[in-house]
Amino acid sequence: MKLNKITKAAICISLLAAVGCTGDFEEINTNPNGITPELLEQDFNNIKGGFAPMFNNIQVLTPEWVYQLQQGLSCDIWSGYMATPTGFAGGINNTTYSLVDGWNVYNWDYAYKYVMFNAYDIANKSKGKYDQFYALSLILKVEGMHRVTDTWGPIIYSKFGSPDTTIPYDSQEEVYTQMFSELDIAVDELTKRVDANETSTFVTSDLSAYKGDYKAWVKFANTLRLRLAMRIVKVNPSLAKTQAEKAVAQKFGVFTTNADLFKVVSPVYTNPIATISSSWLDIRMSADMESVLGGYDDPRIASYFDTSTQFAGQYKGVRTGIDIAAKSDHQDFSGIGSVVRSKEIVLMTTAEAYFLRAEGALRGWNMGSDAKSLYELGIAASFDQRGASGASAYIADNVKTPKAYVDPNFSVNNSAAVNNVTVAWDAAATNEVKLQKIITQKWIAGFPEGQEAWSDYRRTGYPKLFPVIKNYSGGTISTALGVRRINYVTSEKAANAGGVASGVSKLGGPDNGGTRLWWDTTAPNF
């Protein structure tokens, strides 16, 4: 079989330690004294080996510099969560809307080499034979690859593994349709096994906190479905409603306690943000976070950020898209706090599930409760997750609003507050204001997972963020709207030019950072 370049590269990486890769890839010799197929199949080892790379590369855990390029210098910043004091490439880079192919390729490459390939490999070894593993791989595949389609739009999905030289892209609508179907398969398969009281065979391979619990994985799949359903609410509201209600109504439901949240638990790696912030001083609290958390007197700020070493006792953020003459001008502002100094990487919170349901209820969907109650439960869940006190008073506060941003070193970066809503639910407010409150609190609760926050910002426009001051996109990216996607990277254009062309044809606009994705429409939120 003639292997396409993506698949061959992925297999090479997977097998490198054992056999290496050569030009005679398909003539790999087997060492008769080494690991035999029979040994590999004992205890499903031939299948289980693919799960660890999937877990460890949804967000790249090591090396830290890959995470920095995969996510840290893109969506973590475009979401309004973080900012960099470092003037990479003379200040003309992702943060100032001059998208850097050499950075952004890591998001694409690691997803395909480690998430997509291993899902493909596990499916080939388990589908129709050991379907519990197939089901689990599908959930991880959707969790990893929805981030890719939400970054680029059309991507290689249904045709991954094709032997053809040119691999066509699926439209984003086609990708989402397949993902919903894959979640159907996974939920049905694992629910059947829970109902049969079957002992899990996934315990030793599960790098999440679920420890192989099939029921917990079903709840995660349901909550993931709810997330994806809300993503498409403006482009296909009827399907969004159907999928969201299906997630909530499934017999095991969605996340309701913090024991449910999805996190990767690594025995080795600390969150890479800790190194990037504390050791390299390359990432800092954003001006947006300072404005919102500071204005609300939000007690979660103490776990999210450290106080500034330059301004004792103060939380100081850096504004994104500014002129950076020297790293020393802002490197002593607030670094990222204890939330990243652990070996647990949270990829989906219980608070998010409540806020998704709150938005659904606001839209008239059957979410099991009303919007106000679900909104307040989301805030309470986030406070509990972060060990913060004072949730009741915070929820009831109808006075405090985000504060103006002041850069104590350069007044040109100052700005009045832009996300001017209070915390307390207001039954008399418009749906637009209610949505702004929901998304603002969802944004706070989701920190530091910037990919999801960036997607919410593009979909809803909330929370309102400070615009960049320096925009070097050459007019392709709006200063007011921010980056909408990443352009297809140079390496993919070289390896699969015809495939990229098929993706661009399904994109609905030019291949640049200003083109909206399928679900990112100009339609109003209501």
Secondary structure, 3 states (H helix, E strand, C coil): CCCCHHHHHHHHHHHCCCCCCCCCHHHCCCCCCCCCHHHHHHHHHHHHCCHHHHHHHCCCCCCHHHHHHHHHCCHHHHCCCEECCCCHHHHCCHHHCCCCHHHHHHHHHHHHHHHHHHHHHHHHHHCCCCHHHHHHHHHHHHHHHHHHHHHHCCECCCCCCCCCCCCCCECHHHHHHHHHHHHHHHHHHHHHHHHCCCCCCCHHHCCECCCCCHHHHHHHHHHHHHHHHHHCCCCCHHHHHHHHHHHHHCCCCCCCCCCCCEEEECCCCCCHHHHHHHHCCCCEEEHHHHHHHHHHCCCCHHHHECCCCCCCCCCCCECCCCCCCCHHHCCCCCCECHHHCCCEEEEECHHHHHHHHHHHHHCCCCCCCCHHHHHHHHHHHHHHHHCCCCHHHHHHCCCCCCCCECCCCCHHHCECCCCCCCCCCCCCCCHHHHHHHHHHHHHHHHCCCHHHHHHHHHHHCCCCCCCCCCCCCCCCCCCCCCCCCCCCCHHHHHHCHHHHHHHHHHHCCCCCCCCCCCCCCCCCCC
